[in-house]
Amino acid sequence: MKKSTRLVSIKKPIGTHDLFNLKLPTSVSISNNESKIAYTVEWMDEKENKYYQNLHLVDVHSKKSVQFTHGNQSDSSAIW
């Protein structure tokens, strides 16, 4: 049996500017009835050179995620 090999080509190296496009989950909390999950997403504003966090909410059954808070603020520690 012949193994296939895949070559990965990188078009450009990752630079410091690319870090501003990252959005990272930082805090997760499951509701008491386990039907919803609240989590925060951290992102960085390049102009202000600051980190911010916004709350998101997922319905476990429908798997729909909604951003609950918006803007340049730090909503941390998603807790029920």
C-alpha positions in Angstrom: 0.0 0.0 0.0 1.4 3.3 -1.1 1.4 6.2 1.4 0.4 9.6 0.1 2.3 12.6 1.1 0.9 16.1 1.0 3.0 19.1 0.6 2.0 22.3 2.4 3.0 25.5 0.8 3.2 28.7 2.9 2.6 31.8 0.9 4.0 34.2 3.5 5.4 33.9 7.0 3.2 34.9 9.9 4.0 38.4 11.1 3.2 40.5 14.2 0.4 42.2 12.3 -1.3 38.8 11.9 -1.6 38.6 15.7 -4.2 41.4 15.7 -6.6 39.1 13.7 -6.6 36.4 16.3 -9.7 35.9 18.4 -9.2 33.6 21.4 -11.7 32.0 23.8 -10.7 32.9 27.3 -13.4 31.9 29.7 -16.2 29.2 29.5 -19.2 28.5 31.8 -22.0 25.9 31.4 -25.4 26.7 32.7 -26.9 24.7 35.5 -29.3 22.8 33.2 -26.5 22.3 30.7 -28.5 23.9 27.9 -26.3 27.0 27.3 -22.6 27.8 27.3 -21.3 31.3 27.9 -17.8 32.2 26.9 -15.6 35.2 26.3 -13.6 36.0 23.2 -10.5 38.1 23.5 -9.3 40.3 20.7 -6.8 43.1 20.3 -7.5 46.6 18.9 -4.4 47.5 16.8 -4.9 51.3 17.0 -5.3 51.4 20.8 -2.9 48.5 21.4 -5.3 47.0 23.9 -7.0 43.7 24.6 -10.8 43.5 24.9 -13.3 40.7 25.6 -16.9 40.2 24.6 -19.4 37.6 25.8 -20.9 35.0 23.6 -23.7 32.5 24.2 -24.3 29.1 22.6 -27.5 27.1 22.7 -26.3 23.5 23.1 -29.3 22.0 21.3 -29.4 24.3 18.3 -25.7 24.9 18.3 -26.3 28.5 17.5 -23.8 31.0 18.9 -24.7 34.7 19.5 -22.4 37.5 20.4 -24.0 38.9 23.6 -21.8 42.1 24.1 -20.0 44.2 21.5 -17.4 46.9 21.3 -14.3 48.0 23.0 -14.9 46.8 26.5 -13.7 43.9 28.7 -16.5 41.6 29.7 -14.6 38.8 31.4 -15.4 35.7 33.4 -18.5 34.3 31.9 -20.3 32.9 35.0 -23.9 31.8 35.5 
